């Protein structure tokens, strides 16, 4: 028998194993494992920081919501909302937007990173919602100017929770603030010529109305804010010109300071624990130190101030203002140093014809500062655009047109009218 042909398969396998061992020995003790590629996590398709602009489109056509990418100064998505939108809130760490549509008694809900779908939540007829707010991740609250109630909407289902016809409050609620500890929800009720204003305290757990606030005298409250620690709530009363501090533990007014009759806008700045109050009648902006119940004040002279935005980094505050002459409205922004209130610069915006409906809009020059403090946004209702200010140089870098409206001028659709601006996280 031939020796080569007669080699058994066992011998062949043994020779193969020996060859592999020799190869390994020739490599010493350096082993080269197989490299498995690690695929990095893909970036979140949503933008890092956003601003949201709500625009009106007359009383017969739906309004719009524009989401702006802060880093790119670009409009990323535009959603259709209801008739005459007036206020909005960005909740759940920027993932959901709720918009109050005053004319058709609805609230619109959608994602700021996608124009659709938009969920429409119907409120009882005559609600005329004016304000939306929450400090929770489960419930959004709606102030219903028309029927003097507050509605609670479950975010998980977008269904109105009991009581389905709303929590009864005072006449014409226009502002809401829930304490960060979720113990109280305060409602500013403006009242009317026949019935004075009031402030309602609500227990968010069971939606019960708490006893009236002690030591309080109200004329026409228009704004309410909660301090970061939840121990104080503040009410701006336009009719009396007072800002009152409420001890939230017992719903008792512990102090009040004057900011002048006609003051109609208040912003709480959590970075500096400060309240900014604008008074277009007195041509002043007052900031109050909220760390003390004495609310020590600094007054800044600004002609016809409307809104205020404070940078989250605590360095500056921006004040929008406007003047009307000869049928034209001229808008501008005054920049102040937050450390002492000195005026840093003034940024001119536009001079345009007064747009119908904008002069009476309380958010005519609504403002918001981006979460990274790099931009300030101004909703210029009359001009039909959003002014974008770069804070590094305090310069106007862009005027972004609002979505096109249903109104035409010589065959060209005019832009809608921005009525409210809010910044996301």
C-alpha angles and dihedrals in degrees: 000000000000110000096218093047091046098057108121124235089243091061091049092053092048091052090051092052091049091052092053090050091052091051091051091048090052088060093057111214096320109117123191110209120203110268112234111199115234111218110215120231110270116244119261108264090221119085122261094237130011144186123206125211123195116204131191125221104192127277097292103047134060119260127229142232120214121198113207124202104226095206094051103031087228135133104244101179140001122204129192114237135176136289117303100352111203110172142016142189130203110213143172094046093309098310100111135040127201120194126193111221106197102192103049098036095242143122120216120214127191145132115274091221095056130046093214150086101036115188116211117209114198119217126198114288113275095023095126093190113219107174141022126196145145143166091204138084094219108047136036119200126216126199108217108207094185103054101025097244142114118228123209115211122194108230093208094061104011088231123138109252123219130320083051093190091054140259108290113242135156130302116300106353110211106166141039136190128176118198114245090241088059093233100118140025115201125202126198109212111195097198123200140248092287100039126040124234128263145181120238124205115206131190104228093201098065099007091240121151113243123223116281116284111265126236091017131138114181132188106169116339112197106171140029132187136182124222118239094250092051093233096108138038123192129212127197112208111197094191097053097029091230134133110208128198116218122202098225093203093069104008094244126145105237100178144359131197130188122247094167134272110285097038104143110167131061130178127186114215108202094189094063095021088236140138121223116201124186122205116188091182095057093032092233143120114207125194120200127200104234094194089085129047087226086070096210109214140217116195123208123192112232124158112242098340116197113173140006133211122189122203113241089228088066096234104111147006127214124213123197119209140168141196128200124215132159093353092308128108121212116200130194143162124232117207119209132186106246093212095069109355097250117152111254101182145322121240116204115218117177146324110213142146114284108263117225110259096014098092092060094043110108089210095049092136099020114178140198135177120220118248091247092051092236098112141035119200125206121192102217103199097182094046094045094231146090116246112217116203121195107218095202089073099011089235133139105249103172144006105208114203117234118239115287115273133216090254118096134203113198090335095313118113112236121225120261121252117260108224105169138024127193131174126224128218 
